[in-house]
Amino acid sequence: MAQVVALVDDLFFQAKLAETAKQLGIEFSACSTADALVAEVSKGAAKLVVVDLNARNQPIEAIERLQAAGLTIPLVGFLSHVQQELAERARAAGCREVMPRSKFTRDLATILARAKSESS
């Protein structure tokens, strides 16, 4: 089964991610700290990493640590559309895909479905 690992500390949004993943038949794991995210991804089953760039527990550091560890799976970051400086920091840290939270929410099922196609 595919797996999506996310750094998200917003419980309501975490529930939305988990429910969408469940509907798609994708295993989902939510982490609330950079350490937890790195540990979960290190297990090797993740096909997609999602990072809420507004998470309180060092989302940029988490991305840097994953890149330093040689992360080769897709990583998607999302944030408020007005946070251009944070978006640039995320890209500089190694997040190749950064999008506004509204687009991420709108396209959530399609984004999570990538994990399924990655495991085919």
Z-matrix of the N, CA and C atoms (Angstrom, degrees):
N
C 1 1.458
C 2 1.530 1 109.45
N 3 1.304 2 116.15 1 142.10
C 4 1.471 3 120.77 2 179.97
C 5 1.517 4 110.11 3 -68.43
N 6 1.311 5 116.41 4 159.81
C 7 1.465 6 119.89 5 178.87
C 8 1.511 7 111.45 6 -138.71
N 9 1.319 8 114.38 7 135.18
C 10 1.456 9 122.78 8 173.67
C 11 1.522 10 106.75 9 -114.19
N 12 1.312 11 116.74 10 130.91
C 13 1.457 12 122.03 11 177.18
C 14 1.521 13 107.12 12 -116.04
N 15 1.325 14 116.64 13 131.55
C 16 1.457 15 120.37 14 -176.10
C 17 1.519 16 112.18 15 -130.09
N 18 1.324 17 114.91 16 141.69
C 19 1.464 18 121.94 17 169.11
C 20 1.520 19 105.72 18 -98.10
N 21 1.319 20 115.46 19 99.80
C 22 1.468 21 122.46 20 -177.00
C 23 1.518 22 107.20 21 -144.85
N 24 1.341 23 116.96 22 122.49
C 25 1.461 24 118.39 23 178.45
C 26 1.531 25 112.69 24 -107.65
N 27 1.313 26 117.86 25 0.99
C 28 1.459 27 123.36 26 174.62
C 29 1.532 28 107.52 27 -83.77
N 30 1.331 29 116.81 28 109.59
C 31 1.468 30 120.70 29 -173.82
C 32 1.520 31 113.43 30 -62.37
N 33 1.320 32 117.97 31 -35.85
C 34 1.459 33 120.06 32 178.96
C 35 1.524 34 110.81 33 -67.20
N 36 1.321 35 116.80 34 -42.68
C 37 1.456 36 119.97 35 179.60
C 38 1.528 37 110.33 36 -71.28
N 39 1.314 38 116.48 37 -34.71
C 40 1.460 39 121.28 38 175.83
C 41 1.532 40 110.03 39 -58.58
N 42 1.339 41 115.80 40 -43.02
C 43 1.467 42 120.82 41 178.60
C 44 1.527 43 110.78 42 -64.13
N 45 1.325 44 117.43 43 -39.74
C 46 1.466 45 121.73 44 178.43
C 47 1.530 46 110.40 45 -62.76
N 48 1.324 47 116.67 46 -44.30
C 49 1.460 48 120.49 47 177.11
C 50 1.524 49 110.97 48 -61.53
N 51 1.321 50 116.01 49 -47.06
C 52 1.463 51 120.68 50 -177.80
C 53 1.529 52 111.23 51 -62.48
N 54 1.314 53 117.67 52 -42.51
C 55 1.467 54 121.31 53 -179.41
C 56 1.527 55 111.10 54 -66.60
N 57 1.317 56 117.03 55 -42.37
C 58 1.469 57 120.21 56 178.91
C 59 1.526 58 110.09 57 -64.20
N 60 1.316 59 117.02 58 -43.93
C 61 1.470 60 120.87 59 178.04
C 62 1.526 61 110.45 60 -60.89
N 63 1.317 62 116.99 61 -42.49
C 64 1.471 63 121.29 62 179.63
C 65 1.520 64 110.54 63 -61.14
N 66 1.330 65 117.10 64 -43.86
C 67 1.467 66 121.10 65 179.00
C 68 1.530 67 111.71 66 -61.79
N 69 1.320 68 116.13 67 -30.54
C 70 1.464 69 121.14 68 -179.83
C 71 1.528 70 112.86 69 -88.83
N 72 1.329 71 117.12 70 -5.49
C 73 1.456 72 120.86 71 -178.14
C 74 1.522 73 112.99 72 75.02
N 75 1.328 74 115.31 73 32.14
C 76 1.466 75 121.45 74 -178.00
C 77 1.523 76 109.34 75 -112.47
N 78 1.321 77 116.20 76 130.90
C 79 1.460 78 120.57 77 176.25
C 80 1.524 79 108.50 78 -69.72
N 81 1.330 80 116.97 79 134.68
C 82 1.458 81 122.58 80 -175.78
C 83 1.516 82 109.92 81 -127.82
N 84 1.326 83 115.56 82 137.57
C 85 1.453 84 120.87 83 176.90
C 86 1.523 85 108.51 84 -131.83
N 87 1.330 86 116.91 85 125.21
C 88 1.463 87 121.80 86 179.16
C 89 1.524 88 109.44 87 -103.60
N 90 1.325 89 115.17 88 137.74
C 91 1.454 90 122.24 89 177.88
C 92 1.523 91 107.50 90 -124.13
N 93 1.331 92 116.02 91 146.50
C 94 1.467 93 118.19 92 -179.75
C 95 1.528 94 112.88 93 -110.92
N 96 1.326 95 117.12 94 0.44
C 97 1.467 96 120.43 95 177.59
C 98 1.532 97 110.01 96 -136.00
N 99 1.330 98 115.23 97 159.23
C 100 1.458 99 120.76 98 176.95
C 101 1.527 100 110.63 99 -61.46
N 102 1.333 101 117.10 100 -42.11
C 103 1.465 102 120.75 101 179.38
C 104 1.525 103 111.54 102 -59.47
N 105 1.334 104 116.30 103 -44.59
C 106 1.464 105 120.56 104 -179.48
C 107 1.527 106 110.92 105 -64.70
N 108 1.332 107 116.87 106 -40.22
C 109 1.466 108 120.59 107 179.43
C 110 1.525 109 110.61 108 -63.35
N 111 1.315 110 116.77 109 -48.76
C 112 1.460 111 120.52 110 -179.59
C 113 1.529 112 110.33 111 -60.75
N 114 1.317 113 117.58 112 -42.05
C 115 1.469 114 121.15 113 179.47
C 116 1.527 115 111.06 114 -63.98
N 117 1.320 116 117.33 115 -42.16
C 118 1.470 117 121.27 116 -178.90
C 119 1.527 118 110.81 117 -66.94
N 120 1.321 119 116.76 118 -45.20
C 121 1.467 120 120.22 119 -179.83
C 122 1.532 121 110.29 120 -66.28
N 123 1.328 122 117.08 121 -32.83
C 124 1.466 123 121.48 122 179.86
C 125 1.520 124 113.12 123 -64.02
N 126 1.319 125 117.28 124 -18.65
C 127 1.469 126 120.65 125 178.11
C 128 1.525 127 111.64 126 -66.64
N 129 1.348 128 116.30 127 -20.73
C 130 1.453 129 119.70 128 172.65
C 131 1.511 130 117.54 129 92.68
N 132 1.312 131 119.96 130 -1.72
C 133 1.460 132 121.09 131 -177.38
C 134 1.528 133 113.45 132 -93.79
N 135 1.308 134 117.98 133 -12.32
C 136 1.467 135 121.04 134 -175.15
C 137 1.521 136 111.55 135 -68.85
N 138 1.329 137 115.33 136 139.73
C 139 1.460 138 122.67 137 176.53
C 140 1.524 139 111.58 138 -113.43
N 141 1.334 140 116.34 139 -14.55
C 142 1.457 141 122.67 140 -179.77
C 143 1.518 142 108.38 141 -154.12
N 144 1.332 143 115.86 142 136.35
C 145 1.465 144 121.28 143 175.91
C 146 1.522 145 107.40 144 -116.23
N 147 1.337 146 115.33 145 132.43
C 148 1.457 147 122.39 146 178.51
C 149 1.526 148 107.20 147 -118.20
N 150 1.341 149 116.36 148 132.94
C 151 1.463 150 120.22 149 -179.67
C 152 1.518 151 109.76 150 -127.80
N 153 1.337 152 115.52 151 121.98
C 154 1.461 153 121.18 152 171.00
C 155 1.520 154 105.34 153 -78.85
N 156 1.321 155 116.05 154 109.61
C 157 1.459 156 120.09 155 -176.03
C 158 1.519 157 112.67 156 -70.43
N 159 1.332 158 116.91 157 -7.43
C 160 1.459 159 121.51 158 174.89
C 161 1.524 160 112.38 159 -99.45
N 162 1.320 161 117.24 160 6.48
C 163 1.462 162 120.31 161 177.07
C 164 1.529 163 108.93 162 -60.37
N 165 1.316 164 116.27 163 147.70
C 166 1.464 165 121.31 164 -176.22
C 167 1.527 166 113.30 165 -75.60
N 168 1.308 167 117.23 166 -20.93
C 169 1.463 168 120.07 167 -171.46
C 170 1.523 169 113.51 168 -106.18
N 171 1.317 170 116.09 169 68.74
C 172 1.462 171 124.11 170 167.22
C 173 1.532 172 116.13 171 58.20
N 174 1.328 173 117.86 172 57.75
C 175 1.462 174 119.30 173 179.78
C 176 1.536 175 113.15 174 -64.10
N 177 1.329 176 117.74 175 -36.94
C 178 1.466 177 119.89 176 179.74
C 179 1.528 178 109.92 177 -67.28
N 180 1.324 179 116.40 178 -42.25
C 181 1.470 180 120.19 179 176.52
C 182 1.525 181 110.73 180 -60.58
N 183 1.324 182 117.28 181 -39.41
C 184 1.462 183 121.23 182 179.15
C 185 1.530 184 110.72 183 -61.03
N 186 1.323 185 116.46 184 -43.95
C 187 1.467 186 120.74 185 178.58
C 188 1.523 187 110.29 186 -63.34
N 189 1.332 188 117.12 187 -45.54
C 190 1.467 189 120.95 188 178.88
C 191 1.517 190 111.35 189 -59.46
N 192 1.314 191 116.77 190 -42.03
C 193 1.474 192 120.83 191 -179.43
C 194 1.526 193 111.36 192 -66.63
N 195 1.340 194 116.48 193 -40.01
C 196 1.466 195 119.84 194 178.38
C 197 1.531 196 110.27 195 -65.34
N 198 1.327 197 116.62 196 -41.23
C 199 1.464 198 120.05 197 178.59
C 200 1.530 199 110.65 198 -65.52
N 201 1.318 200 117.00 199 -41.71
C 202 1.460 201 120.97 200 179.41
C 203 1.528 202 111.55 201 -63.11
N 204 1.333 203 115.98 202 -29.65
C 205 1.463 204 121.08 203 179.24
C 206 1.529 205 111.84 204 -82.58
N 207 1.344 206 117.01 205 -0.64
C 208 1.465 207 120.11 206 177.19
C 209 1.515 208 113.92 207 85.89
N 210 1.318 209 118.14 208 32.23
C 211 1.466 210 122.06 209 178.82
C 212 1.526 211 109.92 210 -55.12
N 213 1.315 212 116.63 211 126.73
C 214 1.460 213 120.47 212 178.58
C 215 1.521 214 112.25 213 -116.61
N 216 1.334 215 117.42 214 0.80
C 217 1.459 216 120.26 215 179.76
C 218 1.523 217 109.94 216 -93.55
N 219 1.326 218 117.38 217 157.20
C 220 1.466 219 120.60 218 -179.48
C 221 1.529 220 112.28 219 -59.16
N 222 1.335 221 114.89 220 142.03
C 223 1.454 222 122.31 221 178.29
C 224 1.528 223 107.57 222 -129.88
N 225 1.331 224 116.58 223 123.74
C 226 1.455 225 122.48 224 -179.63
C 227 1.521 226 108.55 225 -116.72
N 228 1.332 227 115.98 226 126.46
C 229 1.458 228 121.47 227 176.19
C 230 1.517 229 109.47 228 -110.94
N 231 1.324 230 116.72 229 145.80
C 232 1.459 231 119.63 230 177.09
C 233 1.520 232 109.64 231 -136.03
N 234 1.351 233 115.85 232 153.05
C 235 1.459 234 122.62 233 -175.35
C 236 1.518 235 108.96 234 -162.88
N 237 1.314 236 116.31 235 177.47
C 238 1.456 237 121.73 236 175.27
C 239 1.527 238 108.79 237 -65.60
N 240 1.318 239 116.76 238 141.51
C 241 1.463 240 120.84 239 -176.11
C 242 1.532 241 113.84 240 -63.39
N 243 1.311 242 118.31 241 -17.25
C 244 1.466 243 120.69 242 -178.88
C 245 1.528 244 113.05 243 -89.91
N 246 1.311 245 118.70 244 -1.84
C 247 1.459 246 122.37 245 -174.71
C 248 1.532 247 112.05 246 -94.83
N 249 1.332 248 116.20 247 62.22
C 250 1.459 249 121.06 248 -176.68
C 251 1.531 250 112.61 249 -63.56
N 252 1.321 251 117.33 250 -37.65
C 253 1.470 252 119.97 251 179.40
C 254 1.531 253 111.04 252 -64.17
N 255 1.322 254 116.52 253 -42.67
C 256 1.465 255 120.72 254 177.53
C 257 1.526 256 110.55 255 -64.97
N 258 1.315 257 117.05 256 -38.88
C 259 1.466 258 120.75 257 177.57
C 260 1.529 259 110.17 258 -60.40
N 261 1.316 260 117.26 259 -43.33
C 262 1.469 261 120.99 260 178.84
C 263 1.525 262 111.28 261 -65.85
N 264 1.326 263 116.80 262 -39.11
C 265 1.478 264 119.92 263 176.85
C 266 1.530 265 110.70 264 -62.00
N 267 1.335 266 116.23 265 -40.75
C 268 1.466 267 120.40 266 179.56
C 269 1.526 268 110.60 267 -64.97
N 270 1.318 269 116.69 268 -43.29
C 271 1.472 270 119.89 269 177.91
C 272 1.528 271 110.66 270 -62.68
N 273 1.324 272 116.57 271 -42.69
C 274 1.465 273 120.91 272 179.04
C 275 1.532 274 111.22 273 -62.87
N 276 1.325 275 116.84 274 -30.89
C 277 1.468 276 121.68 275 179.50
C 278 1.526 277 112.00 276 -76.64
N 279 1.354 278 116.63 277 -16.23
C 280 1.462 279 119.55 278 178.38
C 281 1.511 280 115.28 279 121.99
N 282 1.315 281 117.68 280 4.51
C 283 1.471 282 120.81 281 178.71
C 284 1.526 283 107.56 282 -83.16
N 285 1.310 284 116.89 283 107.35
C 286 1.458 285 120.51 284 -175.41
C 287 1.523 286 113.25 285 -76.19
N 288 1.293 287 117.39 286 -25.79
C 289 1.465 288 120.79 287 -178.35
C 290 1.527 289 109.74 288 -122.42
N 291 1.319 290 116.32 289 111.67
C 292 1.457 291 123.30 290 179.26
C 293 1.519 292 106.74 291 -123.47
N 294 1.336 293 116.42 292 130.06
C 295 1.460 294 119.04 293 -178.58
C 296 1.520 295 111.80 294 -140.79
N 297 1.323 296 115.66 295 157.47
C 298 1.465 297 119.15 296 176.53
C 299 1.531 298 110.33 297 -63.01
N 300 1.312 299 115.90 298 147.88
C 301 1.465 300 121.44 299 -179.81
C 302 1.532 301 110.79 300 -56.01
N 303 1.336 302 117.88 301 -37.51
C 304 1.470 303 120.74 302 -179.08
C 305 1.531 304 111.16 303 -62.41
N 306 1.331 305 117.65 304 -42.84
C 307 1.466 306 121.16 305 178.25
C 308 1.525 307 109.99 306 -68.65
N 309 1.321 308 116.57 307 -42.00
C 310 1.464 309 120.19 308 178.70
C 311 1.528 310 110.10 309 -59.03
N 312 1.325 311 116.74 310 -45.14
C 313 1.464 312 121.18 311 -179.83
C 314 1.520 313 110.65 312 -64.64
N 315 1.319 314 116.24 313 -45.27
C 316 1.466 315 120.74 314 -178.53
C 317 1.532 316 111.04 315 -61.37
N 318 1.339 317 117.39 316 -40.23
C 319 1.459 318 122.05 317 -175.21
C 320 1.531 319 113.00 318 -101.48
N 321 1.325 320 116.86 319 17.50
C 322 1.466 321 121.32 320 -172.87
C 323 1.524 322 113.31 321 -52.26
N 324 1.314 323 118.04 322 -49.40
C 325 1.466 324 120.07 323 -177.61
C 326 1.530 325 111.38 324 -61.16
N 327 1.308 326 117.04 325 -41.67
C 328 1.463 327 121.08 326 179.19
C 329 1.528 328 110.88 327 -65.49
N 330 1.311 329 116.34 328 -41.80
C 331 1.469 330 120.67 329 -179.72
C 332 1.530 331 110.30 330 -64.54
N 333 1.325 332 116.72 331 -47.56
C 334 1.464 333 119.51 332 -179.49
C 335 1.526 334 111.89 333 -66.34
N 336 1.319 335 116.72 334 -31.71
C 337 1.469 336 120.78 335 179.98
C 338 1.532 337 111.92 336 -63.33
N 339 1.333 338 117.04 337 -20.39
C 340 1.470 339 120.23 338 176.19
C 341 1.522 340 110.86 339 -57.73
N 342 1.327 341 116.47 340 -33.11
C 343 1.462 342 119.89 341 -179.48
C 344 1.518 343 110.55 342 -62.67
N 345 1.315 344 116.03 343 -35.47
C 346 1.465 345 120.29 344 177.69
C 347 1.514 346 111.00 345 -68.38
N 348 1.316 347 117.15 346 -43.23
C 349 1.455 348 119.61 347 -179.17
C 350 1.536 349 111.34 348 -69.83
N 351 1.337 350 116.86 349 -29.24
C 352 1.470 351 120.73 350 177.66
C 353 1.526 352 111.41 351 -67.61
N 354 1.329 353 117.09 352 -25.74
C 355 1.477 354 119.00 353 -176.01
C 356 1.518 355 111.80 354 -95.87
N 357 1.313 356 117.41 355 -0.19
C 358 1.480 357 120.45 356 179.04
C 359 1.509 358 110.80 357 -77.04
